[in-house]
Structure formats: structure tokens, C-alpha cells
Amino acid sequence: MKYDKMSSFIVMDIVRDALKYEDTIHFEIGQPDLTPSEKVKNRLLEAVEADKFSYTESLGLLELREKIVEHYKKVYGVEIKAGQVLLTPGTSGAFLVAYTLCLKQNGKLGLSDPSYPCYKNFAYMFDIEPVFMDIDKSTNYQLTVENLKNEKLDALQISSPSNPTGNIYDKENLKQLIEYCDKNGISFISDELYHGLVYEKDISTALEFSDKCFVINGFSKYYCMPGLRLGWIIVPEDLVREAEIIAQNIFISAPTLSQYAALEAFDYEYLEEIKNIFKQRRDYLYGELNKIFKVDAKPEGAFYLWANVSEYTNDSFSFAKQLLEEIHIATTPGKDFGSNKTQQYLRFAYTRDIEHMKEGIKRLKEYLNVE
């Protein structure tokens, strides 16, 4: 296995170092500070009181999988079957299932650069070759069919909304990518973890365009349940049994108490409030950071800003360390997300309230002598 190629999460080192300072301003971690609804909490406590500590079946609680089926019908108008839904320990578990289903040893997985670092690290664990394709603001950080034409891929993975840029794949572009992959025997894996945290633009699930797609989502971001470690993957019908066997061997089943709590997660009125709070934070931070750095585009979803800091440094990793040590501001260096000019970028997460962020902006402006 290619462990020597795996990279650590720089952001996790920064999270640890940020604890040295009581007054750290946190822009580094992609974890919502908001809590799930009281209904979720109550359902969790009920499960504890009822001694729900045993395994579930490997696919997960049928009742929860049926709720996910209802969610896709309600939100996207897409019909799937409960048997296609596999509950996993976070989306990380879902990636492992998808890669095992789609890729063999030395298989080629197409990824954008920049992209979420776990994708390539999981690929290295499986002796899969990640094939990186550069993206930038010229396509709103989207891969297109043109990127794929010169590559021989076994699978393609995208994320929309994305981490770290917050962009969304346009409906027509997503459709074209999926059609190209279907035509050329390329498995299409769609990471849709930040669906729900979409602020103006419409968003489509990959399942609208093909029933061959592998769609991944979870409860950690939009549903504000990161510590409960619960995700899901929707697989094509003909691969359900194989996916179930993989799950049995990798993790047996997703955390039982988390599954019971998630039965109340689809509280759309409460979730609308969550989205609106993050939108307000996005609007504030985008408006202020744009006065200090170059932000390629206003993020359309998720809770990240991809800020070009090249006016101040050619090494955003050292710059991030400098900001933390000297003014106690924690950010994530672009290096975490790839090598495509990432040394020019920092990722800022707007996962803390506006008052917290205001102090960070004040310190940045004073430190960089910006009006």
C-alpha cells in the first residue's frame, strides 16, 4: 500500500496548536457550531433509555433508510429504493464502500485539484491511482468533459457543493459529466455532503441523470451531527448485495444510537433556520475577506471561502502558521487540498458566529494594515 504518499491533515495539526491560545479565532475547522434540533436530541436519549446498544443490520435501520428515500423524493423528485441506501460510519465509511465497489488495485480515480484530501488518501490506502485534473475560477472550480477526454479513468469523484471552494456544479455540466462517464464505463461518485447548505442557486443530485451513480451524503454538516459519525451511500440496485457484504466486513454496521437519533434529522423547518444562519455568515465573511484578500467567487454552498493570499505570501502554509502564532487566527492552508497553486490560498470556514468572526477580521486588518 502506498502509505508513503499519504498526507496528514494539516488542519488537524492547526486545530491542536490553536488550543495553545485561549483567544484563538477559529476559521480552520469544517465543523458546525450549531446543534441538531431538540427532536434529534430527544430521540437519542430515548434510544439510550431503551437500551438500543446492539448492532443493526449492515444496511442500517430500515426506518431511517425509508426516511432517506422520502427525502430524495421530496427534495429532488427522485425515486430510489430503501435497499439501495447503506448507512455508514460517517461519509468516510461511504467512500470506502464506493472505492471497493468501483475500483480495483491500480485502478484510476479522477479527482479535481483542489479537492477534499481524504479522497486521495483513501485511494493510496487501496493502491488506487488518483488522477488529478486542475480546476480554477475559469470554470467556477468545476471539472468538465474536456478534462476527462485525455484521461483513462475507472471512476470519477466530484463534490458539490465542494470543499474547499464552496462551488456548485451547474446542472447541465453535471448531466454532461455523468453521460460521458456512463458512455465510457467510468463509475461516477458524487459527494453531496453539503447539499442543503445551498444559498441561492438550485442544486441537483447526480441521481437525477443516471441510476448508475454512487451518491454519498451524511448527517455531519447540514444536519449538525458531526460527532455522531453517520453517513449514507446510495448504490445501483445490482450492487446492493455486494455493498452489504463490504459493509459487513469493514464496519459491521453504522453506530446504532446515531441511527435512531437521525430518525428526527429531517426536520425541514429547523434545517431552513440552519441554512439561513450559515448564509448570513457567508455574506458577512465574504464581504469582509474580499477587502483583504482576493476571493475568486462568492461561495454558492457549504461553509468555506477559498481566499487567494498571494498578495502577502507565496507560501500559505507558513503564512497560516504566522497568523496563528502572532495574532491567534487559525486557518487551513491550501496545501491540504492539492498542489494546483494551492500555496497561494487559505481556506476560511464560517462555522462560528459573526461576532467571533468580527474579531478575526479586526485582527487581520490591523496585522496586514488594511483599512
HELIX and SHEET records of a PDB file:
HELIX    1   1 TYR A    3  LYS A    5  5                                   3    
HELIX    2   2 ILE A   10  ALA A   18  1                                   9    
HELIX    3   3 GLU A   38  GLU A   49  1                                  12    
HELIX    4   4 LEU A   62  TYR A   76  1                                  15    
HELIX    5   5 ALA A   82  GLN A   84  5                                   3    
HELIX    6   6 GLY A   90  CYS A  102  1                                  13    
HELIX    7   7 PRO A  117  MET A  125  1                                   9    
HELIX    8   8 LYS A  137  THR A  139  5                                   3    
HELIX    9   9 VAL A  145  LEU A  148  1                                   4    
HELIX   10  10 LYS A  171  LYS A  183  1                                  13    
HELIX   11  11 ALA A  206  GLU A  208  5                                   3    
HELIX   12  12 PRO A  226  LEU A  228  5                                   3    
HELIX   13  13 GLU A  237  LEU A  239  5                                   3    
HELIX   14  14 VAL A  240  ILE A  250  1                                  11    
HELIX   15  15 THR A  256  ALA A  262  1                                   7    
HELIX   16  16 TYR A  268  LEU A  289  1                                  22    
HELIX   17  17 SER A  316  ILE A  327  1                                  12    
HELIX   18  18 GLY A  334  PHE A  337  5                                   4    
HELIX   19  19 THR A  342  GLN A  344  5                                   3    
HELIX   20  20 ILE A  354  LEU A  368  1                                  15    
SHEET    1   A 2 ILE A  25  HIS A  26  0                                        
SHEET    2   A 2 ILE A 329  ALA A 330  1                                        
SHEET    1   B 7 VAL A  85  THR A  88  0                                        
SHEET    2   B 7 GLY A 231  ILE A 234 -1                                        
SHEET    3   B 7 PHE A 214  GLY A 218 -1                                        
SHEET    4   B 7 SER A 187  ASP A 191  1                                        
SHEET    5   B 7 ALA A 155  SER A 159  1                                        
SHEET    6   B 7 LYS A 108  ASP A 113  1                                        
SHEET    7   B 7 GLU A 129  ASP A 134  1                                        
SHEET    1   C 4 LYS A 294  VAL A 295  0                                        
SHEET    2   C 4 TYR A 304  ASN A 308 -1                                        
SHEET    3   C 4 TYR A 345  ALA A 349 -1                                        
SHEET    4   C 4 THR A 332  PRO A 333 -1                                        
END                                                                             
